[in-house]
């Protein structure tokens, strides 16, 4: 499969459509849509990133990163509905984050979402100490990795 990516904002209609699918999927897996963890209105193009992945004209994956600290971004709202698009998306997000000066990425997901946990592990993420609102939440796993320098 040949994918292409587009950097845009979370207000894009294709992003919104995929996020609606993600919310349903997460609700089925974890009992929580996760939508309270990301506020699209807080998106700041100067330090955050949003990428959509297309196969032909169809949007098949999306993801966002946002400022976490001076050198670290936090991945949010990752979703892929076709094989291979998730890995492509993650590489695109990491490259965009590195171009904005980030040297590391962190994320949180629910432990029960084993598919996501295994995906991130396969892509170099390791479990890290819980941060922010995830401190003390046993149901969440926080993960991180360094970003490749250019």
N, C-alpha and C positions, 0 to 999 in steps of 0.2 A: 504494500500500500504506500502511496505517496501522499504525505500530509503537507500542508502549508499552514503557517501561523500568521496571526494578525495581532498586533498590539493595539489595544483600545481601552475604553473605560467600562466599568461595570454597568453603565447605563445602556449599553448596546443591546438591542433586542435579542440577538442570538445568545448573548451571555445570560440574560434574564431567563430565556427559555431553558437553557441547560441547567441553570441553578434551580429552577422549579423541578426538573427531573432529579437533581441531586437531593433536594429536600425530601422528596418522596422516598428515594432509595435509602437515605440515612434514617428516615423515620422507620422504615421497615427493618433495618439492620439493628439500630441502636435505640429506637423509641424516641429519638430527638432529631429534628431536622438540621440542627446546627446553625440555623439562620441567625440566631441571636449573637453569634460570635463574629459576624462581619456586617458592618454598616456601610453600604455602598456610598452613602453621602460623605463619609469620612475619607474617601479615596483622594489622594494627593498625587497627581501625575509626576510631580518633581521627585518623589521618593518611592512611590508605589508602582506596581506593574500589574497589568491584566492582559492575559493572552487567551485567544480563542484558536483552536485548531480545526482546520477544515479538511475534509476528504471530498474532493470535488467542490460542490457548492454547499455541502451540508456541514454544519457545525457539529463536531463530534467530541470535543473536549474543551474544558476551560479551567482556568486557575488564576489565582491572584497572589501577589505577595505584598506585604505592607511593612512599613518601618517597624522594627522591634527595638533596635538600639543603633548607635552610630555605625556599627559595622555588620549588623545582623538584621536580616529580614525574616518575616514570619510568613510561611505559606498558608493560604486559606482557600477554601472552596474549590479544591481540586476535584475534577470529575471527568471521567472518560467513558464513553459508551461503546467504543470499538477497540479490539485488541491492537496494541502497539501505539495508540494515540496518547496514552498516559505517559509512557516513557518519553515520547517525542515532546509532549507538553512540558514535562519536568525539565528536560534539557533546555528548552526555550526559556522557561521561567528563570532557571539558574543563570543562563547567559545574560538575560536582561537585567537580573539583579546584580550580577558582577559588573555590568556596564554602568550601573548607578552607584558603584563603589562598595557594595556589600561584599564581605569576605566569608560570611557564613549564613546558613539558613536554619530556622527552627520551625517546628510544627507540633500540633497536638491532634490526636485522633482518639477515638474510643478503642479500648483494648478488644472489645467484642467485634470490632471491624477488622477481623483477621486478614482479610484480603488486602486492605489498605496498609496494615502494619507490615505485612510481608513484601508488598510493593516497595515501600520506603526502605526497608532493610536491603532488598536487592539493589536498590539505587544508592547505597552508601550511607544511609541514615542510621544512627545509633541512638539508643535510649539515653536521654539526658535527664538531669534534675528538673522536676516540674517547675514551671515559671508562671507568674501572673495568676490568673483566676484558676489555673489547673493545680496549684499547690494544694495538697491534701486530698485530691480527687483520685481515688484508686481506680475508677473506671476509665480514666484518661492515661494515655502514654504520651510523653513529650519526647521528641526526637530532634536531632540536629546533625549537621555535617558542614564541613568547610566547602566553600565554593571554589572551583578551579579558577586560578588567576589567568588573565589573558596573556 
